[in-house]
Amino acid sequence: MINCDGFIDTVRQKLKTTAYGKSLEIKTYKGDRRIIITKNWDDDYSIQEDGFVLAHYDHLTIDELRKLLKTLQKREFPRSNKLRIRLIEQSEHRH
């Protein structure tokens, strides 16, 4: 569990040590909305949004990722105080 206030900084720190092809899953406390961030290469990330909006964003740099995460945080986690975060394999992306 992480605080929603430090969500973006925590994600960036965890992505630094994440291996290529691995993903971080960030969910609300209830688990009804989530964002999956996949590290493709050094400065190439993908995001899968699965909540109020269903969307997929490819080939993001770390700066683009940071800007998009701010938007997604407001849209998907508007009243959340705590978020669940875990490292997942590619095969776990689907419910």
C-alpha positions in Angstrom: 0.0 0.0 0.0 1.2 3.5 -0.9 -0.1 7.0 -0.2 -1.9 8.5 -3.1 0.0 11.8 -2.5 3.4 10.3 -3.4 2.0 8.0 -6.1 4.0 9.4 -9.0 7.3 9.5 -7.2 6.8 6.0 -5.9 6.0 4.7 -9.3 9.1 6.3 -10.9 11.3 4.9 -8.2 9.9 1.4 -8.6 10.2 1.6 -12.4 13.9 2.3 -12.1 14.5 -1.2 -10.7 11.8 -3.0 -12.8 13.2 -5.3 -15.5 12.2 -4.9 -19.1 8.9 -6.6 -19.9 7.7 -6.4 -16.3 4.8 -4.3 -15.2 3.5 -2.4 -12.2 -0.1 -2.7 -11.3 -1.6 0.2 -9.3 -5.2 -0.4 -7.9 -7.6 1.4 -5.7 -8.1 0.1 -2.2 -11.3 -1.6 -3.3 -9.6 -3.0 -6.4 -12.3 -1.7 -8.9 -10.0 0.5 -10.9 -6.4 0.0 -12.0 -3.5 1.2 -14.1 -0.8 -1.1 -15.4 2.5 0.4 -16.4 4.9 -1.8 -18.5 8.6 -1.0 -18.9 9.5 -1.9 -22.5 13.0 -0.4 -22.7 15.0 2.2 -20.9 12.8 5.2 -21.9 9.8 3.4 -23.4 6.7 2.7 -21.3 3.1 1.6 -21.9 0.1 2.2 -19.8 -3.1 0.3 -19.7 -6.0 2.2 -18.0 -8.8 0.0 -16.7 -11.3 2.0 -14.7 -13.7 4.9 -15.5 -12.0 4.9 -18.9 -10.5 1.9 -20.8 -7.5 3.1 -22.8 -4.0 2.0 -23.8 -1.0 4.3 -24.3 2.2 3.2 -26.0 5.8 4.4 -26.5 5.8 6.9 -23.7 9.1 8.5 -22.4 9.6 9.0 -18.7 8.5 12.7 -19.0 5.4 11.8 -21.0 4.6 9.0 -18.5 4.9 11.5 -15.6 2.5 13.9 -17.2 0.0 11.2 -18.1 0.1 9.7 -14.6 -1.0 13.1 -13.2 -4.0 13.1 -15.4 -4.8 9.4 -14.7 -4.4 10.0 -10.9 -7.1 12.7 -11.0 -9.4 10.6 -13.3 -9.0 7.1 -11.8 -8.2 7.8 -8.1 -10.0 11.0 -7.3 -10.9 10.3 -3.7 -8.4 7.5 -2.9 -5.9 7.9 0.0 -4.2 4.6 -0.3 -3.3 2.6 -3.4 -2.2 -1.0 -3.9 0.9 -1.5 -6.0 2.5 -4.8 -7.1 4.9 -6.1 -9.7 3.2 -8.4 -12.2 4.2 -10.7 -15.1 2.9 -10.1 -18.7 0.6 -13.1 -18.4 -1.3 -11.5 -15.4 -2.5 -8.4 -17.3 -6.0 -9.8 -17.8 -8.5 -10.3 -14.9 
